Amino acid sequence: MGFNITTAGLPTVEQYDVNRSIIEPIFMGQDYMQYMEVLPNIKGTTVIDKFNQLGKITKAFTNGAFDGDSSTAAQGATITITPSRVEAEIEFRANELFNKMKGQLMRGQHDFDNVDGTIVKNILLDLIGQGVKADFNRQVWLSDVAETDPNYGIYDGIFQVAREAGATALTSASLDASTQDDGAALVAGNALDILKKLYDNASPELLEAGNHVFFVSGDIADDYMASTLESSNFAAAGYGALVNGVPQLTYRGIPLIVRRDWDVAIAADFAEINGQNAAAETHRAMLTTKDAFVVGTDFDENSVEQWYSQDNKAYRFRVSYMVGVALKDAKLAVYYTPDAIAV
């Protein structure tokens, strides 16, 4: 008996490339941790000694007995890092991925719900690693323990720590002629004004420290670039940038580290972030010096727990770490946010 095989009833299927995948981009920004003093292996509240700068201790020579200042002249207040433990947990069920292009790679010699040993697991590990780093970057800058939101209220981030330490704070009202309206996006040309105001309001101690760095949002970087290229006041610099490119944005020779993840986070979660009252107010910046901020953590990107749960028929991932931030001295930072940061 013969059989007539026809493809008329078979579905039309696109060809899948099982060796490649695309992960939705997340905004990691440039590397900024090189400008922080990282205190590794922190396990709880940590107190750091802070010594005062000595001065006016040299006097005219005398033949009398020793009459020096006491050692208390060098004693200063301590700096306390109070870290919080955070964790990221996520699970995947392999059978839910069977209708995806990697499903065919999980069928042979693997448990139905277990991604272990498959190319899918490698993709998921990369995805989780990027997500954990993105959360770390967002929280270490923008968190405020007073917030009730679980994504921003775990510990005080760098901006909140600077505010509570008493660092110089600028707002939109500080700009020339108050050209930045409340609740509005960055007005063209104001990026240069913001950078200038930060520099002008920096303490002598900060300016003397050297190793300066600006941290700026993406909209400030873009507006500053546009001002440099398009303004007749910067014609020579603009021409040079057009011809040679701009390997590193600088102001007064100080590098600008661009944090475009601020723009994304603020636009999405402005109500949970201190320092602005509208989604359009994504512009913020800080001038500081290398090692002015201490970031204490025991974070290790390789310390990811992973296991297959037979009870739940799911492959699970977890990473847990401690993190806390402190500013060594209020004189070593000056920052700008559209609105004042509340304590």
Wavefront OBJ file of the C-alpha trace (Angstrom):
o trace
v 0.000 0.000 0.000
v 1.476 3.363 -1.018
v 1.460 6.596 0.947
v 1.244 10.048 -0.566
v 3.266 12.415 1.627
v 2.288 16.048 1.243
v 3.412 19.211 3.017
v 0.192 21.054 2.393
v -1.002 20.626 5.998
v 2.306 21.497 7.687
v 2.719 24.930 9.315
v 5.062 27.516 7.885
v 7.982 27.949 10.265
v 10.796 30.448 10.172
v 14.310 29.052 10.380
v 15.789 29.654 13.816
v 19.411 30.367 14.583
v 19.892 28.347 17.756
v 23.400 29.617 18.374
v 22.484 33.277 18.756
v 20.123 35.294 20.898
v 19.383 38.959 21.494
v 19.042 40.412 24.972
v 17.174 43.682 25.361
v 19.769 46.347 26.143
v 20.014 47.874 29.590
v 21.802 51.101 30.355
v 24.935 50.236 32.272
v 26.764 53.522 31.608
v 30.490 54.011 31.803
v 32.620 52.447 34.492
v 32.438 54.699 37.558
v 33.641 52.429 40.351
v 37.255 53.384 39.610
v 36.405 56.767 41.174
v 35.059 55.190 44.367
v 36.974 53.678 47.236
v 35.614 50.161 47.441
v 35.616 48.525 50.851
v 35.398 44.807 50.041
v 34.096 41.924 52.118
v 31.950 44.136 54.310
v 29.729 42.077 56.618
v 27.916 44.644 58.751
v 28.041 48.183 60.138
v 31.597 49.424 59.715
v 33.160 52.479 61.389
v 36.101 54.268 59.746
v 38.341 56.727 61.594
v 38.460 60.245 60.218
v 41.343 62.534 61.158
v 41.197 66.319 61.034
v 43.637 68.270 58.941
v 46.289 69.874 61.153
v 47.203 73.539 60.882
v 48.610 76.446 62.888
v 50.825 74.132 64.895
v 54.145 75.818 64.026
v 55.097 78.535 66.527
v 58.136 80.644 67.343
v 60.999 78.789 69.016
v 61.201 79.037 72.810
v 63.611 77.746 75.427
v 60.760 76.666 77.673
v 59.265 73.251 78.285
v 57.242 71.367 75.729
v 54.051 73.271 74.969
v 52.571 71.432 71.988
v 48.952 70.913 71.090
v 47.303 67.783 72.425
v 46.614 64.793 70.202
v 42.913 65.648 70.235
v 43.617 68.262 67.566
v 43.812 65.481 64.987
v 40.827 63.548 66.230
v 37.764 63.838 64.053
v 34.344 62.326 63.735
v 34.102 58.773 62.501
v 32.451 57.704 59.257
v 29.932 54.927 59.541
v 28.866 52.662 56.700
v 25.600 50.922 57.457
v 25.137 48.385 54.687
v 21.954 46.564 53.847
v 21.673 43.033 52.531
v 19.925 42.730 49.204
v 19.150 39.757 47.027
v 17.906 38.978 43.554
v 15.902 35.832 42.922
v 14.420 34.533 39.697
v 13.263 31.191 38.350
v 12.649 29.741 34.900
v 10.612 26.764 33.784
v 12.146 25.137 30.769
v 8.852 23.853 29.396
v 7.738 27.480 29.009
v 10.706 28.020 26.723
v 9.908 25.150 24.385
v 7.993 27.411 22.059
v 11.028 29.660 21.819
v 13.844 29.147 19.391
v 16.062 27.501 22.029
v 13.489 24.851 22.833
v 14.938 22.372 20.386
v 18.228 22.487 22.295
v 16.548 21.352 25.498
v 14.773 18.291 24.145
v 17.705 15.958 23.793
v 19.044 14.267 26.930
v 17.711 16.904 29.317
v 14.902 16.994 31.859
v 11.700 18.564 30.614
v 11.840 21.441 33.115
v 15.594 21.637 33.647
v 17.761 24.070 31.656
v 20.979 22.811 33.260
v 23.577 21.906 30.678
v 21.866 23.755 27.841
v 22.756 26.874 25.920
v 19.630 28.419 27.412
v 21.203 28.372 30.870
v 24.186 30.386 29.624
v 21.847 32.966 28.123
v 19.861 33.209 31.350
v 23.027 33.593 33.439
v 24.161 36.481 31.237
v 20.724 38.042 31.482
v 20.597 37.718 35.273
v 24.140 39.052 35.657
v 23.307 42.159 33.653
v 20.094 42.658 35.603
v 21.886 42.454 38.955
v 24.517 44.949 37.800
v 21.834 47.310 36.496
v 20.042 47.192 39.868
v 23.320 47.787 41.703
v 24.103 50.847 39.553
v 20.609 52.295 39.918
v 20.350 51.772 43.658
v 23.879 52.817 44.602
v 23.202 56.241 43.021
v 19.494 56.910 43.454
v 18.311 55.011 46.545
v 16.884 56.637 49.651
v 16.081 54.488 52.666
v 13.169 56.818 53.495
v 11.372 55.750 50.317
v 8.762 53.029 50.675
v 9.328 51.691 47.172
v 11.123 48.309 47.361
v 13.330 49.207 44.401
v 14.706 52.424 45.913
v 14.201 52.262 49.690
v 16.727 49.649 50.774
v 19.661 51.927 51.646
v 20.886 55.478 51.005
v 22.593 55.923 47.657
v 25.313 58.378 46.682
v 23.082 61.423 46.118
v 21.193 60.886 49.376
v 24.431 60.312 51.299
v 25.858 63.557 49.876
v 22.730 65.430 50.968
v 22.758 64.032 54.499
v 26.497 64.626 54.874
v 25.958 68.324 54.114
v 27.589 68.538 50.680
v 26.866 71.712 48.703
v 23.567 71.314 46.855
v 22.395 73.215 43.769
v 18.948 73.200 42.164
v 17.318 74.703 39.076
v 16.893 77.924 41.058
v 20.697 78.200 41.169
v 21.010 78.585 37.411
v 21.509 81.961 35.702
v 18.234 83.906 35.464
v 16.430 80.763 36.683
v 15.906 79.653 33.084
v 15.089 76.085 34.119
v 11.345 75.825 34.751
v 10.091 73.524 37.469
v 9.000 70.151 36.130
v 10.481 70.781 32.697
v 13.092 68.956 30.648
v 16.583 70.416 30.493
v 16.562 73.723 28.620
v 19.052 73.884 25.769
v 22.289 75.500 26.891
v 21.767 74.902 30.596
v 24.168 71.954 30.760
v 27.123 74.312 30.485
v 25.610 76.498 33.195
v 25.173 73.493 35.488
v 28.792 72.383 35.058
v 29.995 75.955 35.626
v 27.892 76.344 38.778
v 29.169 73.048 40.169
v 32.768 74.120 39.627
v 32.178 77.645 40.975
v 30.558 76.266 44.135
v 33.199 73.620 44.795
v 35.054 74.073 48.056
v 38.743 75.012 48.015
v 39.448 71.578 49.522
v 37.708 69.864 46.617
v 39.471 71.958 43.988
v 42.812 71.324 45.677
v 42.227 67.574 45.894
v 42.800 66.853 42.210
v 41.578 63.726 40.425
v 38.253 65.464 39.842
v 35.337 63.897 38.008
v 31.888 65.017 36.888
v 29.080 62.475 36.927
v 26.292 63.656 34.622
v 23.012 62.385 33.217
v 22.698 61.649 29.521
v 20.681 64.770 28.720
v 23.312 67.007 30.328
v 26.060 65.277 28.342
v 24.117 65.648 25.088
v 23.302 69.320 25.692
v 26.890 70.072 26.658
v 28.083 68.368 23.488
v 25.622 70.366 21.394
v 26.720 73.616 23.037
v 30.371 72.802 22.413
v 29.855 71.881 18.762
v 27.274 74.461 17.735
v 28.054 77.589 19.732
v 30.315 80.171 18.136
v 31.973 80.582 21.532
v 33.453 77.108 21.099
v 34.132 77.217 17.370
v 37.657 75.845 17.564
v 36.735 73.087 19.990
v 33.646 72.253 17.936
v 35.631 71.969 14.725
v 38.233 69.796 16.388
v 35.535 67.501 17.751
v 33.876 67.190 14.356
v 37.185 66.309 12.724
v 38.795 64.154 15.404
v 35.801 62.918 17.387
v 35.314 63.218 21.137
v 36.956 60.309 22.973
v 36.101 61.826 26.382
v 33.897 64.777 27.270
v 35.619 67.176 29.671
v 34.926 70.506 31.332
v 37.950 72.516 32.464
v 39.920 69.362 31.795
v 37.750 67.333 34.186
v 36.273 64.155 32.658
v 32.508 63.708 32.409
v 31.258 60.226 33.255
v 27.879 59.858 31.573
v 25.162 57.935 33.426
v 22.339 57.407 30.947
v 20.778 54.900 33.307
v 19.792 57.905 35.464
v 17.670 59.260 32.611
v 15.914 55.927 32.187
v 15.314 55.340 35.908
v 14.082 58.864 36.649
v 11.771 58.958 33.638
v 10.184 55.685 34.763
v 10.254 56.114 38.551
v 10.519 59.832 39.300
v 7.961 59.592 42.115
v 10.233 57.180 44.013
v 13.489 59.114 43.509
v 14.500 62.172 45.510
v 15.457 65.398 43.715
v 12.803 65.985 41.047
v 9.021 66.086 40.754
v 8.417 65.176 37.112
v 9.486 62.495 34.650
v 11.028 65.139 32.392
v 13.491 66.257 35.077
v 16.107 63.618 34.342
v 19.037 66.045 34.500
v 21.356 65.807 37.487
v 25.101 65.992 38.018
v 27.847 65.839 40.618
v 31.398 67.127 40.896
v 33.628 65.191 43.248
v 37.093 63.704 43.516
v 38.429 60.198 43.329
v 37.853 58.119 46.479
v 35.653 60.765 48.138
v 32.867 58.188 48.357
v 33.290 54.811 49.998
v 31.208 51.910 48.701
v 31.241 48.960 51.065
v 30.098 45.662 49.611
v 30.727 41.967 49.460
v 29.265 41.813 45.952
v 30.823 39.249 43.654
v 29.330 38.853 40.197
v 30.367 35.209 40.202
v 28.582 34.328 43.451
v 25.321 33.208 41.901
v 23.468 30.316 43.514
v 21.668 28.098 41.036
v 19.786 24.865 41.406
v 17.010 22.804 39.853
v 13.980 22.469 42.141
v 12.278 19.166 41.462
v 9.385 20.095 43.760
v 8.617 23.208 41.751
v 9.847 21.987 38.366
v 11.876 25.143 37.935
v 15.491 26.190 37.651
v 16.231 28.875 40.226
v 18.880 31.568 40.544
v 19.808 33.736 43.530
v 22.491 36.295 44.312
v 22.781 38.046 47.680
v 25.189 40.752 48.805
v 25.609 43.680 51.211
v 26.128 47.272 50.125
v 26.399 50.671 51.805
v 27.727 54.122 50.894
v 29.471 56.940 52.791
v 31.021 60.312 51.909
v 34.359 60.969 53.609
v 33.865 64.720 53.911
v 31.054 67.060 52.865
v 33.606 69.406 51.291
v 34.543 66.787 48.703
v 31.325 66.863 46.675
v 28.892 69.338 45.145
v 25.811 68.179 43.274
v 22.885 69.434 41.193
v 19.322 68.120 41.109
v 16.310 70.000 39.668
v 14.652 70.065 43.109
v 16.152 69.895 46.576
v 16.747 66.417 47.996
v 14.814 65.909 51.196
v 16.468 64.429 54.262
l 1 2 3 4 5 6 7 8 9 10 11 12 13 14 15 16 17 18 19 20 21 22 23 24 25 26 27 28 29 30 31 32 33 34 35 36 37 38 39 40 41 42 43 44 45 46 47 48 49 50 51 52 53 54 55 56 57 58 59 60 61 62 63 64 65 66 67 68 69 70 71 72 73 74 75 76 77 78 79 80 81 82 83 84 85 86 87 88 89 90 91 92 93 94 95 96 97 98 99 100 101 102 103 104 105 106 107 108 109 110 111 112 113 114 115 116 117 118 119 120 121 122 123 124 125 126 127 128 129 130 131 132 133 134 135 136 137 138 139 140 141 142 143 144 145 146 147 148 149 150 151 152 153 154 155 156 157 158 159 160 161 162 163 164 165 166 167 168 169 170 171 172 173 174 175 176 177 178 179 180 181 182 183 184 185 186 187 188 189 190 191 192 193 194 195 196 197 198 199 200 201 202 203 204 205 206 207 208 209 210 211 212 213 214 215 216 217 218 219 220 221 222 223 224 225 226 227 228 229 230 231 232 233 234 235 236 237 238 239 240 241 242 243 244 245 246 247 248 249 250 251 252 253 254 255 256 257 258 259 260 261 262 263 264 265 266 267 268 269 270 271 272 273 274 275 276 277 278 279 280 281 282 283 284 285 286 287 288 289 290 291 292 293 294 295 296 297 298 299 300 301 302 303 304 305 306 307 308 309 310 311 312 313 314 315 316 317 318 319 320 321 322 323 324 325 326 327 328 329 330 331 332 333 334 335 336 337 338 339 340 341 342 343
